[in-house]
Amino acid sequence: MESTRQVLLVDDDAHVREALGQTLELADLVPVLAGSYIAAKDHVSKAFAGVIVSDVRMPGKDGFQLLEYVMGIDRELPVILLTGEGDIPMAVRGIAAGAFDFLEKPCAPQDLLATVEKALKTRALVLENRRLTRAVEAGDAAARLLRGVSAAAQAMRFEARAVARTAADVLVTGEAGAGTAKMAEVVHLLGAGSNAPFLKLPAMGQSAESLAQAFERAEDGSVFLDEVAHLSPNAQFALLELLETHARPRVIAGTYADLAREVSEGRYSADLYYRLQAAKVNIPALRDRREDIPVLFAHYVDIACEQSDLPVPQITPDVIARLMAQDWPGNARSLMNAAMRFAMGLSEGEDARAELGLSEQLAQVERSLLIAALQRHGGNATEAAKGLKLPRKTFYDKLLRHGLRADLYRG
Ligand SMILES: Nc1ncnc2c1ncn2[C@@H]1O[C@H](COP(=O)(O)OP(=O)(O)OP(=O)(O)O)[C@@H](O)[C@H]1O
């Protein structure tokens, strides 16, 4: 309890230190006195629950340098600067450098106490937030099921939690194999909970009746519609009606197609699209968050070994380097397959291409043919599609699936 009332008081003048220290003590605060930058520095850490009050002018390293040091350790640790009379430009500089506030010396006790109390409150909130974030990161469904250390993975988990807190239907976008279904499951678990039903259905082939049945079966849980672009026009209409008449279950739709374009080209119901995309979560392709490759690989090697009761093989830096050098057009799913094979000793991660399944190898060939056609036609998608004897729409779908952009091949 005491540590949350701590005030690190830094001033080279012993009289000032004592006088201010007494003021703080009388207000039930816990002053920690320091006569210099060096003496103060040792108390500064990310875990320091108190706040800092420091004189600006000190011999040796001054209050600004202390402020700079503190900001380097923890930008959210409040530093209140004590400036001399008329040192306003100095104070302004301090605020710009991240100071919480400044007080002009000599400062009235009530001003000092009011500012310190405000800073302590801010600090307490910051630390509480960090504690909650750590707790959440350590244990909820997003943390358990959506692995990854990249900023993109953190953002994904954050978005999953944010949409799960609402009752909204959700559109999950991402390339094939990126983890759309996994994300849907996480949103369901965080929202409705593990006791509520979770139904996973392919959108293709659904009818008005089958959708209505699914809504009934899922009750207050969630329905995941995989590849929602494949819903027939009749089913789109039926789904929209169900959404408008039922608050539950939550519908989570997954897509790798560009639904907005499907709408603008008249192939998809605009009303349904707007309804679904009110809450949206995107899963970036694995090649755009390569830091996650080693974590996901190791995770799936562990799982595979545990399932088959095998010893966990060592994943050498060489293997990691080779894995990270690939583009993974099949995303997490292909990485997982590679991990399974690695765990079973079927590969040393030597030639990852050879480890891929037939469909993944074909996907890689398809990708290189698309790139070659785009290069040949200078990024002109219509011409490139013609060259490959593909309808334009199919060509665009394929570009999307492989995360390619025609405009990048122009000029
Ligand atoms: N962030 C992640 N952490 C752990 N596992 C993941 C992650 N993302 C995906 N996976 C795993 O990768 C595999 C593919 O994910 P998922 O089935 O959700 O993909 P998808 O995008 O729905 O693709 P598809 O339509 O091809 O199934 C699953 O086994 C899933 O558990």
The ligand as a Gaussian input file, in Angstrom:
#p B3LYP/6-31G(d) Opt

LIG

0 1
 N       -2.719000     -17.082000     -34.564000
 C       -2.821000     -18.417000     -34.557000
 N       -2.376000     -19.110000     -33.492000
 C       -2.458000     -20.440000     -33.467000
 N       -2.961000     -21.172000     -34.452000
 C       -3.416000     -20.538000     -35.535000
 C       -3.381000     -19.127000     -35.644000
 N       -3.900000     -18.764000     -36.828000
 C       -4.254000     -19.901000     -37.439000
 N       -3.977000     -20.961000     -36.668000
 C       -4.179000     -22.364000     -37.026000
 O       -3.998000     -22.503000     -38.423000
 C       -4.950000     -23.382000     -38.964000
 C       -5.740000     -22.642000     -40.006000
 O       -6.597000     -21.731000     -39.385000
 P       -8.141000     -21.585000     -39.785000
 O       -8.786000     -22.925000     -40.015000
 O       -8.754000     -20.660000     -38.819000
 O       -7.917000     -20.881000     -41.173000
 P       -8.926000     -20.253000     -42.181000
 O       -8.454000     -18.866000     -42.432000
 O      -10.319000     -20.449000     -41.739000
 O       -8.569000     -21.058000     -43.461000
 P       -9.299000     -22.249000     -44.191000
 O      -10.538000     -21.623000     -44.767000
 O       -8.276000     -22.688000     -45.182000
 O       -9.573000     -23.260000     -43.113000
 C       -5.819000     -23.858000     -37.833000
 O       -5.396000     -25.120000     -37.399000
 C       -5.581000     -22.837000     -36.740000
 O       -5.678000     -23.428000     -35.482000

